[in-house]
Structures are given as C-alpha cells and as structure tokens.
Amino acid sequence: MLTRKLTLLLILTIAIPALGADDPAQSQAANWGAETLEKIHVGFYMPDRKLYAVEINNGKKPSPSWIWDASIQLGALDAAAKVQPKTYLPQVKSYAAALRAYRTTNHDRPGLDVNPPPKKPDRYYDDNAWIAMSLLDAYELTHEKADLNLAMDAYNFAISGEDSTTLDGGIYWHEDVTRSKNACSSGPTMIDALQLFALTKDQKYLDTAKRLYDWQRAHLQDKDGLVFDSIATADGRINRAKLTYNCGTLITASCLLYQATHEQKYLDEAQRIAHAAEKRFVRESDGLITGWGKLGVKLVEAFLQMYDTDHDDHWRQVVGRCIAALHQHRNALGWYPLTWENDPPPADKPVRLIDQAAPARAYWIAAEHGVQVP
C-alpha cells in the first residue's frame, strides 16, 4: 500500500508542472503581456482621469490618447482579462467607464471623438468602429449595460458613414470629409456587426456584415485576396497600398461569417487571404510581421481567428514565431518601435501608447489561444 501511495505521489508531482506549462495564464506569452501592460500603466496612466496618455517622454504635459490608441489599449486589457480576470477585469471596467468621456454629439448624432471635449468635433468612422470592437469585448467581460450602450453609440456612428449613393456603398473615413471610402472603415464595422449578431441573433446585423463584406471585396480586394487601402469618391481611383490591418479584418470577417452561416465559401476565402497575407507580410527569416505594429496586431488577431475556425495549428505557430521575434525589439526600458522590424526606439525619444498596446494585445491573445513560443 505504501509503495502504491508513493507511486501515486510521484505521478502527481510530475503531472502538476506539466499542467502548469500548458496554463495560458502562466505561459511565456502571458508573462510578456503582463510585462508590457505594467510598463504601460506606470508610464502612460493618468490617474486623475483614469485614462492613458497618447505619448510620453516628449517634454509635454500628458494628454489623453486618441480613441484609436485607446481601442488597442482596451483590447489589450480585454485579452488579458480573459486569461487573468482577477488581475485585469477591474482595469477593463475602469478604463471602459473612463472612455465615456470621449462621447460627443454632432449633427444630432452621438459618437466618440478623437479626444475628449471640449474641442471642435473631429470624429472618424474607423475610430468608432475600432473602439466599438473593443467595447463589445469589454461588455462580454463586464456585463455593464453602460459599456454596451457606448459600444452601440460607436457602432451606430460608424455605420452612419455608409452611403449607397456614391460607389454603391462603403463607409467614408471622416464625418465631415467624404473624399474616400476606406477599408479601415468598412472592415472593423463588419466585424462589429458580426459581434452584435453573435450577441443578439438579430438578422439585421448579419445582413449589414454581408453587405459591407460584399462591397469591400468588389471594390477594394485585389486578385491575390489582399485588400487595397481606399477608393476616391470623385473618380473611383484606388489607393493600392496593401496594409496588414485591412487584410486582417477581411480574414476575421470571413471567419465570423463562416461561423455564423456555415457556408464553405467564407472559410475558403478566409484561408485564401490568410495564406496570401502570410506570404506578403510575415518575414521568412524570423516570422515577424512587417510594418506598423498598430496595424500588424490586427493580422495577429486574424491568424488566431483562423485557428479558431479551421483548427489548423499552423496559425498558432505563425503567431508564436512572430511574438518571439517581436520581444527582441524592445529597448532597455521595455518600449517597442512603431514598425516591428525596426530597431528599438532610443531611450530619450517620445513613445506613443498605441505602439506599446499593440504588442501587449498580441501577447495576450496569443496566451489566450495557447500559443507556444519557439
């Protein structure tokens, strides 16, 4: 009997560390995410307003971040709270509540401004789509009706930028500037609509997502599957720049449409775009996603959404290589560059919130998906 007990104890002793190694909350990605969020909190947090500064180390008095930056920071906290709710859920609740300061009404329509008022209104449809995405994620964690209400204000503002009388649809970039319709406006708005469909099962949101999806593919998708930046309303001229976040949102929307409809065409398209994006944007030497990190994080999200959808571990491996390479690009203070493949920023140069929040979110969503760092 004693021998059997000793054998059982030995088995448990061996098993417990093995289980810990597979625990997302204790993973290397989670450690790096915690490290980065702590740096952000110490460096950027404005306790008097419970907001984060747009930039530090610039010799100026801190001012609240732009709402686009806030969307990435809230998204990083959302992802962290899914893995370590005890530590990060209070921060999600606090920040989501503080973001209500950005709500303004202009042209008789509520929405979120670039910065909190008082100031002249300066509202972007894409900004509102991005923050709606993060607020909807926050609502799933907080269950606070005020978080959902703010997300709906942002979503309703974003979709109000859709105009079928010019170029058959699509969403403008800015409330008062209608020179172009942009992938960065339609892309996140279709994801918002799909999040709302998952939350409410209201068919109107699925119909909206399909309409935006079809418009973007018809007007801004290249033959290789990747996405052009925008189309001019005056003459239909296309800005042919292909950016990671625009490709990422189309991958994510394709995955979510497949999950909602079970139509194979959406999964096939998601895989086609994802492989094209990997070929175009993932550096072969070390797996790093090239370009601005604040855009690249949306491709990280998309690759992990691919994993959730087709269960191919290849996508987690792609992300694992990327974050392993990315972690080598921080400076001695823990700050990351604007462009992920660049050298770390000099210690005496300004640092912007969004460029730090993007790696933090990448690490935490990797941890959530059980990504192993090679």
C-alpha positions in Angstrom: 0.0 0.0 0.0 2.8 2.4 0.9 4.5 1.7 -2.4 1.3 2.4 -4.3 0.9 5.8 -2.4 4.5 6.8 -3.2 3.9 5.9 -6.8 0.8 8.0 -6.9 2.5 10.9 -5.3 5.3 10.7 -7.8 2.9 10.7 -10.7 1.1 13.8 -9.3 4.4 15.6 -8.7 5.4 15.1 -12.3 1.9 15.9 -13.6 1.4 19.2 -11.9 4.3 21.1 -13.5 3.2 19.7 -16.9 -0.3 21.1 -16.4 1.2 24.5 -15.3 3.3 24.6 -18.5 0.0 24.4 -20.6 -1.8 27.0 -18.5 -2.3 30.2 -20.6 -2.1 32.4 -17.5 1.4 31.1 -16.9 2.7 31.0 -20.4 5.6 32.9 -21.8 3.2 35.0 -23.9 1.2 35.9 -20.8 4.4 36.9 -19.0 5.4 39.2 -21.8 1.9 40.6 -21.9 1.9 41.3 -18.2 5.4 42.9 -18.5 4.2 45.2 -21.3 0.9 46.2 -19.6 2.8 47.0 -16.4 5.2 49.3 -18.3 2.2 51.0 -20.0 0.4 51.5 -16.7 3.5 53.0 -15.0 4.4 55.2 -17.9 1.1 56.3 -19.5 -1.7 56.1 -16.9 -3.3 59.4 -15.9 -4.9 58.6 -12.5 -6.8 61.8 -12.2 -8.8 60.9 -15.4 -8.4 57.1 -15.3 -7.2 57.4 -19.0 -3.9 56.7 -20.7 -1.7 59.4 -22.3 -1.2 59.5 -26.0 2.5 59.9 -25.7 5.2 60.2 -23.1 8.9 61.3 -22.9 8.1 64.3 -25.1 8.7 67.0 -22.6 5.0 68.0 -22.6 2.2 67.6 -20.1 0.4 64.3 -20.7 -2.9 64.4 -22.7 -5.4 61.7 -23.2 -4.7 59.3 -26.0 -6.5 59.3 -29.3 -9.5 57.0 -29.4 -7.8 54.7 -31.9 -4.9 54.2 -29.5 -7.5 53.7 -26.7 -9.1 50.9 -28.8 -5.9 48.9 -28.8 -5.2 49.5 -25.1 -8.7 48.5 -24.1 -8.3 45.5 -26.4 -5.1 44.5 -24.7 -6.8 44.7 -21.3 -9.8 42.7 -22.6 -7.5 40.0 -23.8 -5.5 40.0 -20.5 -8.8 39.8 -18.5 -9.9 36.7 -20.4 -6.7 34.9 -19.2 -6.2 36.5 -15.8 -9.6 38.1 -14.8 -8.7 38.6 -11.2 -5.9 41.0 -12.1 -7.2 42.7 -15.2 -11.0 42.7 -15.1 -11.0 45.7 -12.7 -8.8 47.6 -15.1 -11.2 46.8 -18.0 -14.1 48.1 -16.0 -12.3 51.3 -15.0 -11.0 52.1 -18.5 -14.2 51.3 -20.3 -16.0 53.6 -17.9 -13.5 56.4 -18.4 -13.8 56.2 -22.2 -17.3 57.6 -21.8 -15.6 61.0 -21.7 -15.0 60.7 -25.4 -18.7 60.6 -26.3 -20.0 63.7 -28.1 -23.0 64.6 -30.2 -22.5 66.4 -33.5 -25.0 66.7 -36.4 -27.6 65.3 -33.9 -25.7 62.0 -33.8 -23.8 60.6 -30.8 -20.3 59.1 -31.4 -16.8 59.1 -30.0 -14.4 61.9 -30.7 -10.7 61.7 -31.3 -10.1 63.3 -27.9 -12.5 64.1 -25.1 -14.2 67.5 -25.3 -14.3 70.5 -25.0 -12.9 70.8 -28.5 -14.2 71.2 -32.1 -15.7 67.9 -33.2 -13.3 65.6 -35.1 -14.9 62.2 -35.5 -13.8 59.3 -37.7 -15.9 56.4 -38.7 -13.0 54.0 -38.5 -12.1 55.2 -35.0 -15.6 54.4 -33.9 -15.6 51.0 -35.5 -12.3 50.1 -33.8 -13.4 51.2 -30.3 -16.8 49.6 -30.7 -15.0 46.3 -31.3 -13.0 46.6 -28.0 -16.1 47.9 -26.1 -18.1 44.9 -27.2 -15.3 42.6 -26.0 -15.3 44.5 -22.7 -19.1 44.2 -22.3 -18.8 40.4 -22.6 -16.5 40.6 -19.6 -18.1 43.3 -17.5 -21.8 42.8 -18.4 -22.1 46.5 -17.7 -25.0 48.0 -19.7 -23.2 51.3 -20.0 -20.3 49.6 -21.8 -22.8 48.1 -24.3 -24.5 51.5 -24.7 -21.2 53.2 -25.5 -20.3 50.4 -28.0 -23.7 50.9 -29.7 -23.1 54.7 -29.9 -19.8 54.0 -31.6 -21.2 51.3 -33.9 -24.2 53.3 -34.9 -21.9 56.3 -35.7 -19.6 54.1 -37.8 -22.5 52.6 -39.8 -24.0 56.0 -40.4 -20.9 56.7 -42.6 -22.2 54.2 -45.1 -23.5 55.8 -48.3 -25.1 53.8 -51.1 -25.5 56.8 -53.4 -21.7 57.0 -54.1 -19.7 54.0 -55.4 -22.7 51.7 -54.5 -21.9 51.7 -50.8 -19.0 51.5 -48.4 -18.1 53.8 -45.4 -16.4 57.1 -45.5 -13.3 57.8 -43.4 -14.3 61.1 -41.6 -17.6 62.6 -40.6 -17.0 65.8 -42.5 -14.6 64.7 -45.2 -16.1 62.5 -47.9 -13.2 62.2 -50.2 -12.7 58.5 -49.9 -14.2 55.2 -48.7 -11.7 53.2 -46.8 -11.1 49.5 -46.0 -10.2 50.6 -42.4 -13.8 51.9 -42.0 -15.8 49.1 -43.6 -13.5 46.3 -42.2 -14.0 46.8 -38.5 -17.6 47.8 -38.9 -18.4 44.5 -40.5 -16.7 42.8 -37.5 -18.7 44.9 -35.1 -21.9 43.8 -36.9 -20.9 40.2 -36.6 -20.1 40.6 -32.9 -23.6 42.1 -32.4 -25.2 39.3 -34.4 -23.5 36.7 -32.1 -24.7 38.7 -29.1 -28.3 39.3 -30.2 -29.0 36.9 -33.1 -30.7 39.9 -34.8 -30.6 39.2 -38.6 -30.1 42.9 -39.4 -26.5 42.7 -38.1 -25.7 39.7 -40.2 -27.2 41.4 -43.3 -25.1 44.5 -42.6 -22.0 42.5 -42.3 -22.7 40.7 -45.6 -23.4 43.9 -47.4 -20.2 45.6 -46.2 -18.2 42.4 -46.9 -19.5 42.1 -50.5 -18.9 45.8 -51.1 -15.3 45.6 -49.9 -14.5 42.5 -51.9 -16.0 44.1 -55.0 -14.3 47.5 -54.7 -11.1 47.0 -52.7 -9.9 43.4 -53.0 -7.1 42.5 -55.3 -6.9 39.3 -57.3 -4.5 37.8 -54.8 -7.0 38.2 -52.0 -5.3 41.1 -50.3 -7.0 44.4 -49.7 -6.3 47.9 -51.1 -6.5 50.9 -48.8 -9.3 53.1 -50.2 -11.2 54.4 -53.2 -11.6 58.0 -54.1 -15.2 59.2 -54.3 -14.5 61.8 -57.0 -13.2 59.5 -59.7 -13.1 55.9 -58.3 -9.3 55.9 -58.2 -7.9 53.2 -55.9 -5.2 53.7 -53.4 -3.4 50.4 -54.0 -1.5 50.3 -50.7 -2.0 46.9 -49.0 -1.8 47.1 -45.3 -1.9 44.4 -42.7 -4.9 45.6 -40.7 -7.1 45.8 -43.8 -6.2 42.2 -44.8 -6.7 41.1 -41.2 -10.2 42.4 -40.8 -11.3 40.7 -44.1 -9.8 37.4 -42.8 -11.6 37.9 -39.5 -14.9 38.8 -41.1 -14.7 35.8 -43.4 -14.1 33.5 -40.4 -17.0 35.0 -38.4 -19.3 34.8 -41.4 -18.4 31.1 -41.8 -19.1 30.6 -38.1 -22.5 32.4 -38.4 -23.7 30.8 -41.7 -21.6 27.6 -42.1 -21.2 28.5 -45.7 -18.0 27.0 -47.0 -17.3 29.9 -49.3 -16.4 32.1 -46.3 -13.9 29.6 -44.9 -12.3 29.1 -48.3 -11.9 32.9 -48.7 -10.5 33.3 -45.2 -7.9 30.7 -45.9 -7.0 32.2 -49.2 -6.5 35.7 -47.8 -4.6 34.4 -44.7 -2.1 32.5 -46.8 -1.6 35.5 -49.1 -1.2 37.7 -46.1 1.4 35.3 -44.6 3.3 35.3 -47.8 3.2 39.1 -48.1 3.7 40.3 -44.6 5.4 37.6 -42.5 9.2 37.9 -42.7 10.6 34.5 -43.6 13.8 34.8 -41.6 12.2 35.1 -38.2 8.4 35.2 -38.6 8.0 38.8 -37.6 5.0 40.6 -39.2 6.4 43.6 -41.0 5.1 47.2 -41.0 3.5 49.3 -38.3 2.7 47.2 -35.2 -0.6 49.0 -34.6 -1.7 47.6 -37.9 0.1 44.3 -37.7 -1.7 43.3 -34.4 -4.9 43.0 -36.5 -3.2 40.4 -38.6 -2.2 38.5 -35.4 -5.8 38.6 -34.4 -6.8 37.3 -37.8 -4.4 34.4 -37.8 -5.7 33.3 -34.4 -9.3 33.7 -35.6 -8.2 31.3 -38.5 -7.1 28.9 -35.8 -10.4 29.1 -34.0 -12.2 28.5 -37.3 -10.2 25.8 -39.2 -8.2 24.4 -36.2 -5.0 24.3 -38.2 -2.2 24.7 -35.7 -0.1 26.3 -38.4 -1.7 29.7 -37.5 -0.7 29.4 -33.9 2.8 28.6 -35.0 2.9 31.7 -37.2 1.9 33.8 -34.3 4.4 32.1 -32.0 7.3 32.9 -34.3 6.1 36.5 -34.6 5.8 37.3 -30.9 9.2 35.5 -30.2 10.9 37.8 -32.7 8.9 40.9 -31.6 10.0 40.5 -28.0 13.6 41.1 -29.1 12.7 44.5 -30.5 12.1 46.3 -27.2 14.6 48.7 -25.7 16.1 48.6 -22.2 13.0 50.4 -20.9 10.7 47.9 -22.4 9.4 50.1 -25.2 8.7 48.8 -28.8 9.2 50.6 -32.1 6.5 51.9 -34.4 7.5 49.4 -37.1 8.0 46.0 -35.6 11.0 45.1 -37.7 12.9 48.3 -36.8 15.4 48.7 -34.1 14.0 49.6 -30.6 13.4 53.3 -30.0 16.2 55.3 -28.4 15.6 55.8 -24.6 15.4 59.5 -25.0 12.8 59.6 -27.8 9.0 60.0 -27.4 6.9 56.8 -27.1 3.3 56.5 -28.2 0.7 54.4 -26.4 -0.6 52.5 -29.4 2.9 51.3 -30.3 3.1 49.6 -26.9 -0.5 48.5 -26.6 -0.3 46.6 -29.9 2.5 44.2 -28.6 0.6 43.8 -25.3 -2.5 42.7 -27.1 -0.6 40.4 -29.4 1.0 38.7 -26.4 -2.3 38.3 -24.5 -4.4 37.0 -27.4 -1.5 34.6 -28.1 -1.7 33.4 -24.5 -5.5 33.1 -24.7 -5.0 30.7 -27.7 -2.3 28.6 -26.1 0.4 29.8 -28.4 3.8 28.3 -27.6 6.8 30.5 -28.1 9.5 28.6 -30.1 
